[in-house]
């Protein structure tokens, strides 16, 4: 079983003997673990000798009216699952341990990248992510950290954070883990009713279809608005309320007209967030077009 630490000083003391000769990996989570999280731990094991999984429902990234109080806390079950993938340590601090003062007088702002996509409907969310990830990086001081690609905007922000604050940490993006019908695994999937769960896979199906449409399009920029509108109609027809459905460059920049040769490949990302009942689902699809 992994060793559990609830206090920062205890975890630091436990990790100190490893730092000179062994690589340390961090897998940050909010708990309520599923197979997607376990794949992150397996990937971490490929890059490091010691794997720490943090389990902390972070209040600073939840907005007013969001599900902080109802977010599932399942520490015992989580630790049992982590034992099956050989995690070494679990860091499960209290809110008071992580934040002796709330609201925080210190903040971490990632700039323009946070104002789009999820940042439009959750304006304080990524500031909360920035501060908790910064704290976890300082507490654990890992050599490598693993984040899932499902939260694509978060992944991009963390890469920017590491670059701009000069953290000596390799950020590894883990592929999206999906159910057999294509739905991206998420702790919030449990909010779905049986009927909603049957409808939910259309989100991934529509991203795949839209990706193929972009590949087949003779002029991506010219056709983009129509393609997105058609996909949006099919997604909302089964009960989704779309927060956003957009196509960006892989760096989350707008697609703009340029003088590049037609044969030059362009890496794009289709990103979506949509509500189905109580569940806000995220998904994305990378696509290369010419």
N, C-alpha and C positions, 0 to 999 in steps of 0.2 A: 504494500500500500504506500502511496506517496505520503511524505511527511507534511503535515499541515502547520503553517505558521500564520498567526493572526496579527503579529506585531512587526513593525519595520526593523527594529534593532535585532530581533531574533533571526529574521531572514537574512539580514546582512551578515550576522555572525556565522550562520550556517553555510553561507556561500563563500566566505572569505578563503577557506583552505583550497578551493577549486580554482581560484582566479588566475594563478600563475601558470598552470599547466593544462587546464581543461577549458573547453569552450562551453559557454552557458547560453541557453536559448530561453526566450520568454514567449509565452503564448497568452496574450491578454484576452480575457473573456468576462462576460457578466453572468456566467453560470447557466443553469438550466441546460446542461450540455446535451448535444445530439451527435449523430455520426459525423456531421460536418466539423464540429470542434475536435473530435477524436482524430480526424484526418490531419488537422493542423498539428496536433501533438506528434503524430507519426512522422510528418514532414520535418518538424523541429528536431526529432531524433536523428535524422539524416545529416543535419548540419551541426550538431552539438553533442557533447558528452553528458551534460546536465540539463534537464528540461524543467522549467518552472511554469506552472499555469496559474495565472492570477484569476481569482473569482471575486468580482466586486461590481455590484449594481451601483453605477456612478450617478449620484444625484445631479451633478452639474451639467450633464448632457440631456436631461429631461426638461422639457418646457412645461408651462402651466397647462394642466388638463391632460398631460400624457400619463403613461401607465407606470410611473415609478413605484407607487405603492402596491400595485397589483402585479408587478413583474415577478415571475416565479423565482423563489429562493429554494434551491434543492441541493444544498451543500453535501449532505450525506450520499445522495445518489450520484452526484457529480464526482465525488472522490472515488466511489466504487467503480465508476466508468473509467476514470483516469488510471486506475490500477490495471485495467486490461490493456492499456497502451504504454505502460511503464513510465508514466510521468514520475519525476523524482520528488518534486515539491509542489505544494499548493499554497499560494499566498492568498488568504481570505481575510482581509482587514475589515474592521468596522468603519462606518462613515467618520466617526470621531478620530480614528487612527489616521485616516487619510486626510481629513480636513479638520484640524483643531479649531479653525475659525471658518464659519459660514455666515453670510456669503463671503467668498474669497476676496481679499484685497488685491491679489495678484492674478493676472490673466495672461493667456497665450492666444494671440490672434494670428490666424493664417492668411488674412488678407482676402483678395478678390476671389480666390478659388472657392471660398466658403459661401459666397453670396448667391450662387446659382443652385440649381437642382434641389437637393434636400435642404440647403440653406435658405431657400425662399420660403418654405413653410415651417422650418424649424430654425429661426434666426440665431438662437444662442447655442444650438446643439454642438457645433464644431468647436466653439470656444471651450465647452465642457470636455470634449474629446481631447483637445490640445493640452489642457492642464492635467488631465488624469494620465494620459500617455507620457507626458513629460515627467510626472512624478514616478510612474512605474519604471521608466527608463533610468531615472536617478536612483531609485531604490534597489533595483535588481542589477543594473549595470551589465546588461547582457551583451554578448558578442553578436547575437542574431535575434531578430524578433519576427514572428510569423503572423500575418494578417490575411484574412480571406478576401478574395477578389469580389465577392458578392457586394460588399460595401466599397464600391469602386472609388467613390469620391473621398471617403475616409482614407482609403489606401493612398490616394494621390496626396492628400493633405499630410499624412504621416511621413511620406517620402520627402515632401517639402520641408517639414519640421526637422527631420534628421539632417537634411542638407544645410538648412539655414542656421541651425543651432549647433552644428558640428558634432553631433553624436557619433561616436565610433561604433555604429551598429549597422549590420547588414539587414535590410528589410526584404523579406521573402514573401511574395504573393502566392497564396495557395489557391488552386483552381476551385471553382464553385462545385460543391457536392450537392447532388440532386437525388430526389426520389426516383423510382423507376419510371414514373410518368413525366419526369422532367422538372417538377417543381423544386426550386432551390430550397434546401433545408434551412430552417430558421426557427428559433425559439418561439416566435410569434405565430407559427403555423398552427399551434395548438388552440389559438383563438378561433380557428375556422370551424364552422358547423360542417356536418357531413356533406350537405349540398354545396357549400362553398368550397370544400376541399376537392370535390369533383370538378368544379369549374376552374379552380386555381391554375392548373397546368397550361391553360391557354396563354398565360403571360409569357412563358418560355416559348411556346409554339409560335406565338406571334413575333417574338424577337427573331427566331430562326427564319421565319418567312420574310420579315422585313430585311434581314441581312441578305438573303438571296435576291430580293428585289433591288437592293443597293448594288449588289454585284452585277446584276443584269442591266441596270440603268445606264443609258448612254450619257446622261448628264445628272450626276447625283444632286448637285445644288439646285438645279431646275426642278427636279422631280420630288425633292425631299418633302416639301410641305404636303403634297398630295399623298405620298406614301405614308407619312405619319398620320394624317387625318384618317385614312382608310383603316390603318391598324388600330387607331384609337376607337373607331366605331365598333370594330369587332370585339375589342377588349371590354368596352363598356356594355356591350349587348348581353354579356353573361353576368353582369352585376357589379363589375369593378367601377370605382370612382378614381380616375387617374389624377395623381398629383403632378407628375410630369412624364412625358415620353419624348426623348430628344436623341439626336445623333450629334456626337461631338468628335473631335480628334481624340486620339488615345491620350493626349495630355489635357483633355477636358477644355479645349479651346473651341471656339465656334468654327464651323466650316466656312472658309472664305474663298472667294475666287482668286486664283493665282495663275502664274504663267508656267507652271510645271508642265512637263511633257505628259501627254495622255498615257504613255506607257509607265509613268512613275507610280509605284504603289503608294496608296494612302491608307494608313492605319486609322480606323474609326472605331468608336464604341457607341453602341446603342444602350441607353440607360433608361430605366423605368422605375417609378415608384407609384404604387396604386393601392387603394384601400379596397378590401373585400370584407364586408362586415366590420368586425373590430380589429382586423389584422391589416397592418400596413406592410405590404410586401415589396421587396426590392429584387431587381434582377438586371443583368446586363449581358451583352453579347459583343465580343470583338469581331471585326470584319475587315478584310483587306479589299479595297477597290482600286480600280485603275482609271 
